[in-house]
């Protein structure tokens, strides 16, 4: 029920690129191997963009499943 948030995932890649960062060797700016994290403020440098629009975000994906 969980999903790894890798920089090369289509949705993650689009967000990273729209925040003026790149994915190189499956890493944000060639250094960070994930695209969701607390801290890592050098990847959250886009003034005027919301936290979920930064190259690296701490916003989770939330899925709701009905139980029987």
C-alpha positions as CSV (number, residue, x, y, z in Angstrom):
1,X,0.0,0.0,0.0
2,X,3.0,2.3,0.0
3,X,4.9,3.7,-2.9
4,X,8.6,4.8,-3.1
5,X,8.9,8.5,-4.2
6,X,11.8,8.3,-6.6
7,X,12.9,11.3,-8.6
8,X,12.5,9.4,-11.8
9,X,8.7,8.7,-11.2
10,X,6.7,10.7,-13.8
11,X,4.8,12.8,-11.2
12,X,7.8,13.5,-9.1
13,X,10.0,14.3,-12.2
14,X,7.4,16.9,-13.4
15,X,7.4,18.6,-10.0
16,X,11.2,18.6,-9.7
17,X,11.6,20.1,-13.2
18,X,8.9,22.8,-12.6
19,X,10.9,23.8,-9.5
20,X,13.9,24.5,-11.7
21,X,15.9,21.5,-10.6
22,X,17.0,18.4,-12.6
23,X,17.1,14.7,-12.2
24,X,20.5,13.2,-13.0
25,X,21.5,9.6,-12.3
26,X,18.0,9.1,-10.7
27,X,18.8,11.8,-8.1
28,X,17.6,15.3,-7.6
29,X,20.3,17.6,-8.9
30,X,22.5,14.5,-9.0
31,X,22.7,14.2,-5.2
32,X,19.5,13.3,-3.4
33,X,18.1,9.8,-4.2
34,X,14.5,10.6,-3.0
35,X,12.0,13.3,-3.8
36,X,10.1,13.5,-0.5
37,X,11.9,14.4,2.8
38,X,11.9,16.6,5.8
39,X,14.7,19.1,5.9
40,X,16.9,19.2,2.8
41,X,16.2,22.9,2.5
42,X,18.5,23.5,-0.5
43,X,15.9,21.7,-2.6
44,X,13.1,23.9,-1.3
45,X,14.4,27.2,-2.6
46,X,11.6,28.4,-5.0
47,X,10.2,31.6,-3.6
48,X,6.5,31.8,-4.3
49,X,5.9,28.1,-4.7
50,X,3.9,26.1,-2.2
51,X,5.7,23.3,-0.2
52,X,4.1,20.7,-2.5
53,X,5.6,22.4,-5.5
54,X,9.2,22.4,-4.4
55,X,11.7,20.0,-5.9
56,X,11.7,18.0,-2.6
57,X,8.5,18.1,-0.6
58,X,7.5,16.7,2.8
59,X,3.9,16.4,1.7
60,X,2.7,12.8,1.9
61,X,0.5,11.0,-0.6
62,X,-2.6,9.8,1.3
63,X,-4.7,6.9,0.1
64,X,-8.0,5.8,1.7
65,X,-9.1,2.2,1.5
66,X,-12.5,0.8,2.7
67,X,-12.2,-2.1,5.0
68,X,-14.8,-4.9,4.9
